Amino acid sequence: MQPPSAILETALYCPDLDAAQHFYGTVLGLPLITRAGNRHLFFRLSQSVLLIFNPAETRLPARNPAMPVPSHGATGPGHLCFAATRPELDTWRAHLTAHQIPIEAEFDWPSGARSLYIRDPAGNSVEFAEPRLWFD
């Protein structure tokens, strides 16, 4: 079994999104992809994405059943995403199942990219996703 080749996205948590947007966008110069009110900021970093979440907002359950992203936050589970091709997702699913690790969610995003979610022993949300989730 090959180890994951890259981290596609990573998340940090900050209750003050205005301060986070200033620091990461203005001070560090990261391009802002999107801001969703007081819920999150997404920044592009070359071939990866930095997600900044308001922990109070990310504790709320997913509102769209077509994209059942598991909840996460700074006082609870964090989130990490490894890049994987669609065939690699099949391999990971089989490998994880063989190790009795339940698949928490698996679905296609509107972009057509597929994601597979599991939990690590600490309860962190670990995702394997096709890079086209973020990149063409």
N, C-alpha and C positions, 0 to 999 in steps of 0.2 A: 504494500500500500504506500503510495507516494504521499508525503505530507502536503498540506495546502501550499499553493505557489505564491499567494499574495493576500493581502487584506484589501477588500474592495471598499469597505467603509468602516468607520469607527465612530463611536458616540461618546460625547462628554455631556455633563449636565450642569446647567446654570439657571437659577431662578430669575436672573436679571438679563433678559435677552438683549435689551438695548446696550448694556455694558459689554456683553459678549459680541454683539455685532460691531461695536466700535473697535474693540480689541482685535478680533480676528479679521474684520474687513478693512478697517482703517489703519490700525497700527501694524498688523502683519501683512496687509495687502492681499488677503485671500479673496478671490471672486465669489460673491454671493450668488448661489443658484436660486434660492427661494427663501422666503420667510412666510410662515403661516401664523399670523397674529402673535399671540403670546405662547404658542406651542413649540415652535422650532425654527432653527436657522440651518440651512445646508450650504456648505462651502466646498468649492472644488480645489483639489490639490493634485495637480498633474494627472495621474491615473488613479486617484482615489478621492473619496469624499469625506469631509469631516461634518458630523452631525452634532449640533448643539441643541439639547432638549431642555425645556423647563420641566424639572422632575415632577412637579405637581400635575402638569398636563399629561405627561406620558404614563402616569399611573392609571389613567382612564382607559376603559376597554375600547377596542377598535370599533369604529362606527360603521365601517363598510365591510359587510360579510364577504365580499369578493376579494378583499385584501386583509385577511385576518392576522395582521402583524401582532405578535404577542407584546403585552405591555412590558415596560422596562423603566428604570429610574435610578437615581443616585443612592437612594436609601434602600433600594431593592435590587432586582436583577439589572445588570448592565447589558450591553449589546456589542457583538463583534460579527463581522461578515467576512467570510473567505470567498475568493473568486473561484468559480468552477464552471466548466462547460456543461451543457445538458447531458452528454454521456457520462461525464464525471459525477454529476448529481446522481445518476443511476448507480454508479459504483459506490458513492458515499452512502446512499440509502441502504444498499445491501450490507455494506460494511457496518454501519451503525446498528442496523437491525440485528445483525449477527452478534453484536456486542450488547444486545438487549437495551439499546438506547432508543426510547420512543421518538418517533417523528411527531413533533408538536403541530406543525403546519407545513403545507406544501401547496403552492399555487402559482399561476401565471399572472404577472403584473400587466397593466394596460399596454406596456411597451412590448409585451411578448416574452420578456425575460422570466425565467422560472426561479423560485426561491424555495429552499427547504430549511426548516427551523428545528432545532433541538435545544435542550438545556444542558449546561455543564453541571458538574456535581455541586457547585455553589448556587445553582439556579439562574446563572446568566444565560441570556438568549444568544445562541450561536447560530448564525445563518450561513448557508452556502448558496451563492447566487451567481447566475450568469452575469458577466461583466456588462452586457448590454443593458442591464438594469439602469446603469448610469452612462455608459459610453456606447456610441454607435459602432 
